[in-house]
């Protein structure tokens, strides 16, 4: 899995769920950590790739949490609006 494949799949709208996008992004970082781990802490390309994957993994998790709060809030507001609309119709 790599960035280009994720980007192409997004552009083609071939992801069925948001979870599938997240899984592919996590796989990119997991692979980077796995395959560059033996050179972590060095100034080599692999060492920098490992460090970047650590940072981006944390950022991805933060973005997921923020997005989940936003989506949950929106879903709850829509539910409340629907209930209010039903009550108005009944009244």
ZIKAFEN-V367323 format. One record per pair of residues at least 12 apart in sequence whose C-alpha atoms are under 8 Angstrom apart, sorted by the first residue. I is the first residue (numbers start at 0). J is the second residue. Records with the same first field share a line. If there is no record, write none. Layout:
BEGIN
I->J / J
END
This chain:
BEGIN
0->23 / 26 / 27
1->27
2->24 / 27
5->20 / 23 / 24
25->56
28->52 / 53 / 55 / 56
29->52
31->48 / 49 / 52
32->48 / 49 / 52 / 53
35->48 / 49
36->49
END
